[in-house]
Amino acid sequence: MNGAAQLPEGVVNEAAIDEPVESVQSRPASAPLLELKGLSVSYGKVRAVREVSMRVPRGSIVTVIGPNGAGKTTLLMALMGLLPSHGQITFDGHDCRSAGPQRRVEMGMGLVTEKRDLFGSMSVEDNLELGAFRNRSEGKSARQREREQVYALFPRLLERRKQLAQTLSGGERQMLALGRALMGRPRLLLLDEPSLGLAPRIVREVLHAVAQLRDAGLSVLLVEQNARAALQIADEGYVLELGEVALHGPSEHLLHDPKVESTYLGMLHEE
């Protein structure tokens, strides 16, 4: 869904979502699309994110897990320029600390918040159209191609394209929020708790789609409460505690790390 890659046809199907989310093998290291060095964010005198350094390689999924209040959402908001921060943020080799949210979208960042922030009184199709605002100068045919790719990823949205967003189920709203972000052709997708409030079956469907986007070339920074599911599709993971990076490594290593397993995986029920 980025400029260079096309989405595979029919990436989500009924057979696939009945299977567990697949684990991935380590991918070769590449130059990072996003790099943070010493990033800190404060609310008044409270420092919510403390000296965080992190890399998101191109064409990879990097997940951030940790307890509530660890600073995960704050981190994403700072990356989009929605919160003031200190430290270095480099995107595709460019220092973007002074860039506002609109400029970061133009550079290729896209954010899907945990609230999804849809326009409930507008149709599915109109919500998607709003997501293509960045590409409005390219004409209707280009936007139509983008919609077709979103519908290939989430066929349910095609079926409901004339429905108002407020009438959709929770899972369909998450799909629409993802689809709207993809209409802007991001190079880096920032996802905040995409599984929040969803049934396990829908969580698997959404995360399978995220993995397919990665395989099509999109980079993803995934903040997720379901640590096991997130690590199963991610290439790398960071554990954030009290605003600091407590652990970092390949996702398959974190899945078997005794501390991660006892603190974040043991409490999750198997699906």
Backbone torsions as a table, in degrees:
resi	resn	phi	psi	omega
1	MET	NA	-8.7	170.0
2	ASN	-77.6	-178.1	-172.4
3	GLY	-61.6	-31.0	-170.9
4	ALA	-94.8	-20.8	-171.1
5	ALA	-115.4	149.2	175.1
6	GLN	-109.7	145.8	177.9
7	LEU	-72.8	141.1	173.9
8	PRO	-65.2	148.8	176.4
9	GLU	-71.3	140.8	172.3
10	GLY	58.2	46.0	-174.2
11	VAL	-72.5	-18.2	178.4
12	VAL	-118.6	129.4	177.5
13	ASN	-144.3	166.3	-174.9
14	GLU	-61.9	-34.6	180.0
15	ALA	-68.5	-40.6	-174.6
16	ALA	-65.1	-38.8	-172.7
17	ILE	-76.8	-8.9	174.4
18	ASP	-83.3	-11.5	179.5
19	GLU	-90.3	153.9	174.0
20	PRO	-61.1	153.9	174.9
21	VAL	-63.4	128.6	-171.3
22	GLU	-76.8	145.6	171.4
23	SER	-76.8	153.7	179.4
24	VAL	-117.4	153.6	176.4
25	GLN	-84.6	158.5	177.2
26	SER	-60.4	137.6	179.8
27	ARG	-101.5	154.6	179.1
28	PRO	-59.8	142.4	179.7
29	ALA	-66.4	144.3	177.3
30	SER	-138.3	167.4	178.4
31	ALA	-60.4	134.3	-175.7
32	PRO	-69.0	142.0	171.2
33	LEU	-77.5	-39.8	178.4
34	LEU	-123.8	136.2	176.0
35	GLU	-139.6	130.2	176.4
36	LEU	-113.4	140.6	175.4
37	LYS	-135.8	116.4	176.0
38	GLY	61.4	37.4	-177.6
39	LEU	-75.5	128.7	177.8
40	SER	-131.9	142.9	178.3
41	VAL	-135.0	132.9	-178.1
42	SER	-124.3	145.9	168.2
43	TYR	-110.2	98.4	-174.0
44	GLY	64.0	-123.5	-179.9
45	LYS	-90.1	-3.3	-178.9
46	VAL	-94.2	121.2	177.8
47	ARG	-91.6	108.7	-175.8
48	ALA	-83.2	-31.2	177.2
49	VAL	-127.3	129.8	-171.0
50	ARG	-122.7	106.9	169.8
51	GLU	50.1	49.7	-178.2
52	VAL	-84.5	128.2	173.0
53	SER	-117.4	135.9	-170.4
54	MET	-160.7	151.2	177.1
55	ARG	-131.8	141.1	172.3
56	VAL	-120.0	101.8	178.1
57	PRO	-63.7	156.0	178.6
58	ARG	-64.4	139.9	176.6
59	GLY	64.7	33.8	-179.1
60	SER	-132.9	162.7	169.8
61	ILE	-107.7	122.7	173.3
62	VAL	-114.9	126.6	-178.4
63	THR	-109.6	147.7	175.2
64	VAL	-118.6	118.9	178.6
65	ILE	-118.9	166.2	179.8
66	GLY	155.5	170.1	-177.0
67	PRO	-71.2	166.8	172.9
68	ASN	-58.5	139.3	179.7
69	GLY	83.5	7.3	-178.3
70	ALA	-77.9	-13.9	-179.8
71	GLY	103.0	14.0	-175.2
72	LYS	-66.1	-50.7	179.3
73	THR	-65.9	-39.9	177.2
74	THR	-56.9	-39.7	179.0
75	LEU	-59.8	-47.3	-179.5
76	LEU	-64.8	-40.7	-179.5
77	MET	-63.7	-38.3	177.7
78	ALA	-67.3	-37.9	179.6
79	LEU	-63.4	-32.1	178.3
80	MET	-86.2	2.1	179.7
81	GLY	78.2	16.3	-178.7
82	LEU	-89.5	-10.7	174.4
83	LEU	-134.4	141.8	176.4
84	PRO	-67.8	145.1	-177.7
85	SER	-145.2	165.9	175.1
86	HIS	-125.0	145.7	-176.9
87	GLY	117.4	-172.9	-174.3
88	GLN	-106.7	130.8	172.7
89	ILE	-124.5	115.9	180.0
90	THR	-117.3	124.8	179.2
91	PHE	-121.1	118.5	-178.7
92	ASP	53.4	38.9	177.0
93	GLY	84.4	-1.2	-177.5
94	HIS	-109.5	134.5	175.0
95	ASP	-72.1	118.4	-176.0
96	CYS	-116.4	20.1	-179.5
97	ARG	-60.4	-35.6	-177.8
98	SER	-88.1	-3.0	-178.8
99	ALA	-81.0	135.7	176.6
100	GLY	-79.4	176.6	-178.0
101	PRO	-56.6	-43.1	-178.6
102	GLN	-62.8	-41.7	179.9
103	ARG	-65.3	-36.8	179.8
104	ARG	-67.9	-34.8	173.6
105	VAL	-63.3	-43.4	179.1
106	GLU	-62.8	-32.2	178.8
107	MET	-72.3	-22.3	177.5
108	GLY	123.9	16.0	175.2
109	MET	-94.8	142.6	175.0
110	GLY	-136.8	135.0	-177.3
111	LEU	-117.5	132.8	169.6
112	VAL	-115.5	111.8	-176.8
113	THR	-79.9	164.8	179.3
114	GLU	-66.5	-23.9	178.5
115	LYS	-82.8	-12.3	177.6
116	ARG	72.8	-32.2	169.1
117	ASP	52.1	48.6	176.9
118	LEU	-86.2	163.5	173.3
119	PHE	-94.6	98.0	-170.6
120	GLY	-62.3	-30.8	-177.3
121	SER	-87.6	5.4	177.1
122	MET	-111.0	156.7	-177.6
123	SER	-72.7	166.2	174.7
124	VAL	-55.9	-47.4	-177.8
125	GLU	-62.7	-40.1	179.9
126	ASP	-69.6	-36.1	175.0
127	ASN	-61.8	-41.1	177.7
128	LEU	-64.3	-40.3	179.8
129	GLU	-60.2	-38.3	178.3
130	LEU	-63.5	-32.5	178.9
131	GLY	-66.5	-20.4	-178.9
132	ALA	-92.4	14.4	-176.8
133	PHE	-56.5	-37.1	-179.8
134	ARG	-61.8	-29.3	-175.5
135	ASN	-106.2	21.1	-172.0
136	ARG	-61.7	-25.3	-177.2
137	SER	-76.6	-8.1	-174.7
138	GLU	-86.4	-7.1	176.0
139	GLY	95.1	166.0	-174.6
140	LYS	-66.2	-35.4	-176.4
141	SER	-65.1	-38.1	178.7
142	ALA	-66.6	-42.0	178.9
143	ARG	-66.8	-33.9	177.4
144	GLN	-64.3	-40.3	177.7
145	ARG	-62.4	-40.2	178.0
146	GLU	-63.0	-42.9	179.0
147	ARG	-62.2	-41.3	-179.6
148	GLU	-62.2	-36.3	177.6
149	GLN	-68.9	-38.2	176.2
150	VAL	-64.8	-42.6	179.7
151	TYR	-66.2	-31.7	175.8
152	ALA	-67.1	-35.2	179.0
153	LEU	-74.0	-39.9	-178.0
154	PHE	-128.8	80.7	-177.8
155	PRO	-56.0	-27.2	180.0
156	ARG	-61.6	-32.6	178.4
157	LEU	-68.0	-33.6	176.1
158	LEU	-62.7	-42.4	179.1
159	GLU	-63.8	-29.2	-174.8
160	ARG	-111.4	22.2	-171.1
161	ARG	-62.3	-25.2	-179.8
162	LYS	-95.6	-6.2	179.4
163	GLN	-74.5	151.6	173.4
164	LEU	-71.3	143.3	-178.1
165	ALA	-59.3	-32.8	-177.9
166	GLN	-69.4	-12.3	179.3
167	THR	-94.1	-3.2	-177.2
168	LEU	-79.0	157.7	172.9
169	SER	-73.4	170.1	179.2
170	GLY	-59.2	-42.8	179.2
171	GLY	-65.8	-39.8	178.6
172	GLU	-66.9	-35.4	177.1
173	ARG	-65.0	-39.7	177.6
174	GLN	-63.9	-42.0	177.3
175	MET	-61.0	-41.2	179.9
176	LEU	-67.0	-40.4	178.2
177	ALA	-62.1	-42.0	176.4
178	LEU	-63.9	-46.3	-178.9
179	GLY	-61.4	-40.8	179.4
180	ARG	-62.9	-41.9	177.6
181	ALA	-63.0	-39.1	-178.3
182	LEU	-68.8	-24.9	178.1
183	MET	-62.1	-23.8	177.7
184	GLY	-85.3	5.0	179.8
185	ARG	52.4	56.5	178.4
186	PRO	-69.3	153.6	171.5
187	ARG	-95.9	-25.5	176.4
188	LEU	-130.4	122.4	179.2
189	LEU	-104.8	122.4	177.6
190	LEU	-100.2	116.7	-175.7
191	LEU	-114.7	123.2	-179.0
192	ASP	-108.3	107.0	175.3
193	GLU	51.8	56.8	-178.4
194	PRO	-64.2	-19.4	-179.2
195	SER	-89.3	-3.4	-172.8
196	LEU	-57.9	120.6	175.7
197	GLY	78.2	8.5	-176.5
198	LEU	-102.3	150.9	175.2
199	ALA	-67.9	150.7	-177.9
200	PRO	-52.3	-39.2	-179.8
201	ARG	-62.5	-41.8	-179.3
202	ILE	-72.2	-35.0	175.9
203	VAL	-57.7	-45.8	179.6
204	ARG	-61.6	-40.5	-179.2
205	GLU	-64.2	-45.2	-178.8
206	VAL	-65.8	-44.0	-178.0
207	LEU	-70.9	-31.3	172.1
208	HIS	-60.6	-41.7	179.5
209	ALA	-64.1	-39.7	177.9
210	VAL	-62.0	-41.6	178.2
211	ALA	-63.4	-38.1	178.0
212	GLN	-65.3	-37.3	177.6
213	LEU	-63.3	-42.4	175.7
214	ARG	-59.4	-43.5	-179.0
215	ASP	-66.4	-22.9	176.4
216	ALA	-86.3	0.3	173.8
217	GLY	112.7	-4.1	-178.6
218	LEU	-80.2	141.8	173.4
219	SER	-93.2	142.4	-174.5
220	VAL	-135.3	131.1	168.4
221	LEU	-110.2	111.9	-169.6
222	LEU	-111.1	115.8	169.8
223	VAL	-96.7	124.7	-170.6
224	GLU	-146.9	134.9	178.5
225	GLN	-77.9	-28.1	178.9
226	ASN	-85.7	85.7	-171.1
227	ALA	-60.8	-41.6	-177.8
228	ARG	-62.9	-48.7	-178.9
229	ALA	-63.6	-39.5	-179.5
230	ALA	-64.6	-45.7	-179.0
231	LEU	-67.7	-26.8	-179.8
232	GLN	-70.0	-27.4	179.4
233	ILE	-103.5	-13.2	-174.3
234	ALA	-83.4	158.0	173.2
235	ASP	-89.7	-37.9	178.8
236	GLU	-136.6	160.2	178.9
237	GLY	-141.7	150.1	173.5
238	TYR	-124.8	136.8	173.7
239	VAL	-103.4	120.8	-179.2
240	LEU	-105.4	127.5	177.7
241	GLU	-134.8	125.5	180.0
242	LEU	51.5	39.4	176.0
243	GLY	79.9	2.9	-178.2
244	GLU	-121.1	152.9	175.4
245	VAL	-75.9	114.8	180.0
246	ALA	-92.1	-34.6	179.8
247	LEU	-146.7	152.7	176.1
248	HIS	-154.1	141.2	176.3
249	GLY	172.2	-179.8	174.6
250	PRO	-56.8	144.7	-173.4
251	SER	-61.1	-37.7	-178.5
252	GLU	-67.8	-27.7	176.1
253	HIS	-71.8	-42.0	179.1
254	LEU	-65.7	-33.3	178.2
255	LEU	-60.4	-27.5	-177.7
256	HIS	-110.8	8.9	176.8
257	ASP	-73.5	128.2	-176.4
258	PRO	-56.6	-39.8	-179.4
259	LYS	-67.6	-45.3	179.7
260	VAL	-64.1	-43.1	-178.3
261	GLU	-62.4	-43.2	-176.8
262	SER	-76.2	-33.3	-174.3
263	THR	-89.8	-40.2	-171.9
264	TYR	-116.1	-23.2	-177.0
265	LEU	-100.8	-36.2	-177.7
266	GLY	-63.1	-28.6	-177.5
267	MET	-80.1	-9.8	-177.0
268	LEU	-93.0	136.8	176.9
269	HIS	-75.2	149.5	175.9
270	GLU	-75.4	141.4	-177.4
271	GLU	-107.3	NA	NA
